[in-house]
C-alpha cells in the first residue's frame, strides 16, 4: 500500500507530466502506474485508514479527468491526517496546478504536510516559504490558523487514531481466537476453500504495518504556539 500511495502522490504532483486538458495524459513510462491508479480503491480500507482510502480516490478521480473531485477527495483525506493529501493540495494551490493559483493557501497546506518533519514534504515547505513575500506569509498564516483547526495533527491525528482503533477492535476476536475475516478489498484467501477469508492474525499484522506507516512521525511537531507559522530558521538547516 505504501508504494502505491507514494506513486499516486508523485503522479498527482508532477504537473509537467500531464497534458493540460480535461483528462491528463501520462507519459509512456507512466501508463502502467496510471492504469493501476484507475482501479477501484479497496472499500474496506475506508474503515481503518480513511486517509489512505480517500487519497487513493483522489488519484483515481484525477486520472479519470475529474480534477475538482480529486481536490475534494484530497480534502477528505487531509481531514483524516493524510500528509500526502495535504502535500498534494499545497503543490496544487501554490503552483496553480489543476486549481486556482493561491500561493498563501498552498503554503498553508504545505506547512501542514511538513508537520511531522517528513523529508518527503518538509523541503517543499521550506522552499515555498522562502519564495513567499511578507504579505503572502501573513495571508498564509491566516489560512494555516483556519486549516489546522480541522486538518492539523492535533485534531486530525486523534480522529484518525480513533477510527482505526474502533475498526480494529471489530476484528480483535479473530486475532485472539484464530478466526478468519473478510474485508472488501483488503483480505486475500489463504486457501482456495476460504472464499476470500484471511486469518485474523495475518490481517492484523498487515493493518498494523499500514498504520505505522501512515502515522510515521506523528509525535513530532513543526509548529510552535498558535500565532504564526514556525520560523523558517528552525527548519531550514535540515534542508541544506
Long-range contacts (C-beta under 8 A, 24 or more apart in sequence): 1-45, 1-52, 1-210, 1-213, 2-210, 2-213, 4-36, 4-37, 4-56, 5-52, 5-55, 5-56, 5-84, 6-84, 6-120, 7-33, 7-36, 7-37, 8-37, 8-55, 8-56, 8-58, 8-59, 8-84, 9-55, 9-84, 9-87, 9-88, 11-37, 11-59, 11-62, 11-63, 12-58, 12-59, 12-62, 12-70, 12-88, 13-87, 13-88, 13-91, 13-92, 13-97, 15-91, 15-95, 15-97, 15-98, 22-65, 23-63, 23-64, 23-65, 24-62, 24-63, 24-65, 26-63, 34-63, 37-63, 38-63, 38-64, 40-185, 41-185, 42-184, 42-185, 42-186, 43-184, 43-185, 44-183, 44-184, 44-185, 44-186, 44-187, 45-185, 45-186, 47-163, 47-167, 47-183, 48-163, 48-164, 48-167, 48-168, 48-186, 48-207, 48-210, 48-211, 49-80, 49-160, 49-163, 49-164, 49-210, 49-211, 49-214, 50-76, 50-77, 50-80, 50-160, 50-163, 51-77, 51-78, 51-80, 51-81, 51-82, 51-85, 51-160, 51-214, 52-77, 52-82, 52-210, 52-214, 53-77, 54-80, 54-82, 54-85, 55-82, 55-84, 55-85, 55-88, 58-85, 58-88, 62-98, 67-98, 67-99, 70-98, 71-98, 71-99, 78-109, 78-112, 78-151, 78-156, 79-150, 79-151, 79-156, 79-159, 80-156, 80-159, 80-160, 80-163, 81-151, 81-153, 81-156, 81-157, 81-159, 81-160, 81-214, 81-215, 81-218, 82-214, 83-112, 83-113, 83-115, 83-116, 83-118, 83-121, 84-113, 86-110, 86-112, 86-113, 86-121, 86-151, 87-113, 87-120, 87-121, 87-124, 90-124, 90-125, 90-128, 91-124, 94-128, 103-128, 103-131, 103-132, 103-136, 103-140, 104-132, 104-136, 104-137, 104-139, 104-140, 104-142, 104-143, 105-140, 105-143, 107-132, 107-136, 107-137, 107-140, 107-143, 107-144, 107-229, 108-140, 108-141, 108-143, 108-144, 108-147, 109-147, 111-140, 111-144, 111-222, 111-223, 111-229, 111-230, 112-144, 112-147, 112-148, 112-151, 112-152, 114-222, 114-235, 115-152, 115-153, 115-220, 115-221, 115-222, 115-223, 116-153, 116-216, 116-217, 116-218, 116-220, 116-221, 116-222, 117-217, 117-220, 117-222, 117-235, 117-238, 118-216, 118-217, 119-238, 122-222, 122-235, 122-238, 122-239, 123-239, 125-235, 126-232, 126-235, 126-236, 126-239, 127-239, 129-229, 129-232, 130-232, 130-236, 137-229, 140-229, 141-227, 141-228, 141-229, 144-229, 145-226, 148-223, 152-223, 153-218, 153-221, 157-215, 157-218, 160-214, 160-215, 161-215, 164-207, 164-211, 168-204, 168-207, 171-200, 171-203, 171-204, 173-200, 174-199, 174-200, 174-201, 174-203, 174-204, 175-200, 175-201, 175-204, 176-200
